[in-house]
């Protein structure tokens, strides 16, 4: 019985720590705590453009680099001009041959006005995904 109780406690501790890790990106970026060096931009508020959805989104925006500047992940949470709440995850991936996968859109000329972390002159394939978000 003691062994079973120990296993249960260890499992609960593991699951509890996993939840805090998944929630960490917003807190880590906000506090400037980024041991991975992958956070490239964090805007706690302001107007943002979501490619092919519009430019009148207002809220928080976090961008992380994946790999060697070839791919970025962007998380936005906030409202559109009509007041509707959105949580959108956008993947930005450099296209080497000028083509993008189906259901992705090509975006060019992003540097430097959309982020100096982007590669100058590169064209990106972009895909938006909706997620539940953290709306209170």
TORKOL-4160 file (C-alpha; in steps of 0.2 Angstrom, whole numbers, padded with zeros to 4 digits, m for minus):
136
<pt num="1" X="0000" Y="0000" Z="0000"/>
<pt num="2" X="0014" Y="0012" Z="0004"/>
<pt num="3" X="0022" Y="0009" Z="m0013"/>
<pt num="4" X="0006" Y="0012" Z="m0022"/>
<pt num="5" X="0004" Y="0029" Z="m0012"/>
<pt num="6" X="0021" Y="0034" Z="m0016"/>
<pt num="7" X="0018" Y="0030" Z="m0035"/>
<pt num="8" X="0002" Y="0041" Z="m0034"/>
<pt num="9" X="0011" Y="0055" Z="m0026"/>
<pt num="10" X="0025" Y="0055" Z="m0039"/>
<pt num="11" X="0013" Y="0054" Z="m0053"/>
<pt num="12" X="0003" Y="0069" Z="m0046"/>
<pt num="13" X="0019" Y="0079" Z="m0044"/>
<pt num="14" X="0024" Y="0075" Z="m0062"/>
<pt num="15" X="0007" Y="0080" Z="m0069"/>
<pt num="16" X="0007" Y="0096" Z="m0059"/>
<pt num="17" X="0024" Y="0101" Z="m0065"/>
<pt num="18" X="0019" Y="0097" Z="m0083"/>
<pt num="19" X="0005" Y="0109" Z="m0082"/>
<pt num="20" X="0016" Y="0123" Z="m0076"/>
<pt num="21" X="0028" Y="0120" Z="m0090"/>
<pt num="22" X="0014" Y="0121" Z="m0104"/>
<pt num="23" X="0009" Y="0138" Z="m0096"/>
<pt num="24" X="0026" Y="0145" Z="m0095"/>
<pt num="25" X="0029" Y="0153" Z="m0111"/>
<pt num="26" X="0018" Y="0168" Z="m0107"/>
<pt num="27" X="0025" Y="0170" Z="m0090"/>
<pt num="28" X="0043" Y="0167" Z="m0095"/>
<pt num="29" X="0042" Y="0180" Z="m0109"/>
<pt num="30" X="0033" Y="0193" Z="m0098"/>
<pt num="31" X="0046" Y="0192" Z="m0085"/>
<pt num="32" X="0061" Y="0191" Z="m0097"/>
<pt num="33" X="0065" Y="0173" Z="m0091"/>
<pt num="34" X="0070" Y="0163" Z="m0106"/>
<pt num="35" X="0083" Y="0150" Z="m0103"/>
<pt num="36" X="0080" Y="0143" Z="m0120"/>
<pt num="37" X="0084" Y="0159" Z="m0129"/>
<pt num="38" X="0069" Y="0155" Z="m0141"/>
<pt num="39" X="0058" Y="0170" Z="m0137"/>
<pt num="40" X="0061" Y="0183" Z="m0150"/>
<pt num="41" X="0046" Y="0195" Z="m0146"/>
<pt num="42" X="0033" Y="0198" Z="m0133"/>
<pt num="43" X="0020" Y="0212" Z="m0134"/>
<pt num="44" X="0008" Y="0212" Z="m0119"/>
<pt num="45" X="m0004" Y="0223" Z="m0128"/>
<pt num="46" X="m0006" Y="0233" Z="m0144"/>
<pt num="47" X="m0012" Y="0231" Z="m0162"/>
<pt num="48" X="m0007" Y="0216" Z="m0172"/>
<pt num="49" X="m0009" Y="0209" Z="m0189"/>
<pt num="50" X="m0014" Y="0191" Z="m0192"/>
<pt num="51" X="m0009" Y="0186" Z="m0210"/>
<pt num="52" X="m0025" Y="0184" Z="m0221"/>
<pt num="53" X="m0036" Y="0188" Z="m0206"/>
<pt num="54" X="m0034" Y="0206" Z="m0204"/>
<pt num="55" X="m0024" Y="0220" Z="m0196"/>
<pt num="56" X="m0036" Y="0226" Z="m0183"/>
<pt num="57" X="m0033" Y="0213" Z="m0169"/>
<pt num="58" X="m0029" Y="0220" Z="m0152"/>
<pt num="59" X="m0021" Y="0210" Z="m0138"/>
<pt num="60" X="m0005" Y="0201" Z="m0133"/>
<pt num="61" X="0007" Y="0193" Z="m0145"/>
<pt num="62" X="0021" Y="0181" Z="m0142"/>
<pt num="63" X="0034" Y="0175" Z="m0155"/>
<pt num="64" X="0046" Y="0160" Z="m0153"/>
<pt num="65" X="0060" Y="0154" Z="m0164"/>
<pt num="66" X="0060" Y="0136" Z="m0169"/>
<pt num="67" X="0077" Y="0130" Z="m0175"/>
<pt num="68" X="0089" Y="0141" Z="m0185"/>
<pt num="69" X="0078" Y="0156" Z="m0190"/>
<pt num="70" X="0069" Y="0146" Z="m0203"/>
<pt num="71" X="0053" Y="0144" Z="m0193"/>
<pt num="72" X="0043" Y="0155" Z="m0180"/>
<pt num="73" X="0028" Y="0152" Z="m0169"/>
<pt num="74" X="0017" Y="0166" Z="m0165"/>
<pt num="75" X="0003" Y="0166" Z="m0152"/>
<pt num="76" X="m0010" Y="0180" Z="m0151"/>
<pt num="77" X="m0024" Y="0182" Z="m0139"/>
<pt num="78" X="m0036" Y="0197" Z="m0139"/>
<pt num="79" X="m0050" Y="0204" Z="m0148"/>
<pt num="80" X="m0054" Y="0209" Z="m0166"/>
<pt num="81" X="m0062" Y="0226" Z="m0170"/>
<pt num="82" X="m0079" Y="0219" Z="m0168"/>
<pt num="83" X="m0075" Y="0214" Z="m0150"/>
<pt num="84" X="m0074" Y="0195" Z="m0153"/>
<pt num="85" X="m0061" Y="0186" Z="m0143"/>
<pt num="86" X="m0048" Y="0176" Z="m0153"/>
<pt num="87" X="m0033" Y="0165" Z="m0148"/>
<pt num="88" X="m0023" Y="0161" Z="m0164"/>
<pt num="89" X="m0007" Y="0151" Z="m0166"/>
<pt num="90" X="0002" Y="0156" Z="m0182"/>
<pt num="91" X="0017" Y="0146" Z="m0190"/>
<pt num="92" X="0029" Y="0155" Z="m0200"/>
<pt num="93" X="0041" Y="0144" Z="m0211"/>
<pt num="94" X="0053" Y="0151" Z="m0224"/>
<pt num="95" X="0049" Y="0144" Z="m0242"/>
<pt num="96" X="0065" Y="0139" Z="m0251"/>
<pt num="97" X="0057" Y="0137" Z="m0268"/>
<pt num="98" X="0043" Y="0150" Z="m0267"/>
<pt num="99" X="0029" Y="0137" Z="m0265"/>
<pt num="100" X="0019" Y="0134" Z="m0249"/>
<pt num="101" X="0009" Y="0118" Z="m0244"/>
<pt num="102" X="m0010" Y="0118" Z="m0247"/>
<pt num="103" X="m0020" Y="0129" Z="m0235"/>
<pt num="104" X="m0004" Y="0140" Z="m0231"/>
<pt num="105" X="m0002" Y="0157" Z="m0238"/>
<pt num="106" X="0014" Y="0165" Z="m0244"/>
<pt num="107" X="0020" Y="0181" Z="m0236"/>
<pt num="108" X="0034" Y="0191" Z="m0242"/>
<pt num="109" X="0043" Y="0207" Z="m0237"/>
<pt num="110" X="0040" Y="0205" Z="m0219"/>
<pt num="111" X="0058" Y="0211" Z="m0213"/>
<pt num="112" X="0060" Y="0223" Z="m0204"/>
<pt num="113" X="0043" Y="0230" Z="m0201"/>
<pt num="114" X="0035" Y="0214" Z="m0195"/>
<pt num="115" X="0050" Y="0209" Z="m0184"/>
<pt num="116" X="0069" Y="0211" Z="m0185"/>
<pt num="117" X="0071" Y="0193" Z="m0180"/>
<pt num="118" X="0064" Y="0188" Z="m0197"/>
<pt num="119" X="0077" Y="0184" Z="m0211"/>
<pt num="120" X="0079" Y="0199" Z="m0224"/>
<pt num="121" X="0072" Y="0196" Z="m0241"/>
<pt num="122" X="0064" Y="0179" Z="m0236"/>
<pt num="123" X="0047" Y="0173" Z="m0241"/>
<pt num="124" X="0037" Y="0164" Z="m0228"/>
<pt num="125" X="0023" Y="0151" Z="m0229"/>
<pt num="126" X="0011" Y="0155" Z="m0215"/>
<pt num="127" X="m0003" Y="0145" Z="m0207"/>
<pt num="128" X="m0016" Y="0150" Z="m0194"/>
<pt num="129" X="m0023" Y="0139" Z="m0181"/>
<pt num="130" X="m0036" Y="0143" Z="m0168"/>
<pt num="131" X="m0035" Y="0137" Z="m0150"/>
<pt num="132" X="m0045" Y="0139" Z="m0134"/>
<pt num="133" X="m0034" Y="0152" Z="m0126"/>
<pt num="134" X="m0034" Y="0159" Z="m0108"/>
<pt num="135" X="m0049" Y="0171" Z="m0109"/>
<pt num="136" X="m0056" Y="0173" Z="m0091"/>
